[in-house]
Every structure is written in structure tokens, then in C-alpha cells.
Amino acid sequence: MVVGAFPMAKLLYLGIRQVSKPLANRIKEAARRSEFFKTYICLPPAQLYHWAEMRTKMRIMGFRGTVIKPLNEDAAAELGAELLGEATIFVVGGGCLVLEYWRHQTHQRHKEEEQRAAWDAMRDEVGRLALVLEALQVQMQAAPAPSALEELQAQMREVRAQLCARDPQPASPAVSAAKVQESAQV
């Protein structure tokens, strides 16, 4: 049984996405444990996200000039780790989409090239057949066409000659007169 490439590719992409979730969880745990990771990787995006979210909420509620307090370090580290995990899953999913798009475009390009090659082959064959038709038409115009009646008369003469060669003596004078009459009519 032959399995198509398309379902296998989707299954592979799904597997990669499923593996990315535990990878994201490990990155979150590393972010929580490592001071460097927490300070330089997790806290700045978390504070920026918190600032943008709070500013949007305040504007929606009608407060314009409100000062937004930054998150405490533990909450920012937790939010940063969550953002990093989600970003990891998003990047892996986006990469899978890009790979699928690229694979589909390659397949489509290959299919179009095959269709173009088949089209060119058909066009060449039609051109060759047109040349053969022209040559046959020239041959037909150059050679005089015997009429069908003349062809039939020639065939009848051949058949009579063969019959006469088999039967050298006529059975009676009436039969030979009939044969002569038939040949005269033709």
C-alpha cells in the first residue's frame, strides 16, 4: 500500500508541534531557575507586555495620563516565561506553516512544468501532423484520381481474364455469345 506524501508531511508537522510544547515547558523552567535568563530574556518582554496591556485597558476605560506601575520581579518572571513558551510554540507552528507552503509551491511548480511539457509535446505533434497532411494533400493533387467506375471495370476485366484462363473451351455457343455480350457492355 502506497501512502501519499501529503498526510505524512502533516503528521510530521503535527509531531514537531507536539514536541514543541514540552520544549516550551522546559524553556519556562529554565527561565524561572536561571538569573541571567530571567533578568535579560524574560523580564523585559514581560514588563513591555504588561505596560502595553495596562495602557490599552486604561485608554478603553477613559483614563489617559495614568502612570503604570511595573510588575514585581516574580510576576514578571512568570509572565516572561509564559510569553517565551508561547512564542516558542508560535515560532514552531509558523515554521511548519512556512515549510508546508514551500512544499506546496514546489509541488505546484513541478505540476505546472509537467503540464507545460505535455502541452509543448502536443503542440509539436499537431505541427508534425499538419506537415504530413500538407504533404498528403500535395500528393493527392499531383496524382490524377481514377474514378471508381474505372477501377471497377479494370477489376472486372481481371476477373474475366482469370475465368477465361480456367475454362478454355466454352460449353455451348450460346454461353460464349453471352460472355461476349457481357464484355461488350463493360
Disulfide bonds with the S-S distance in Angstrom:
none
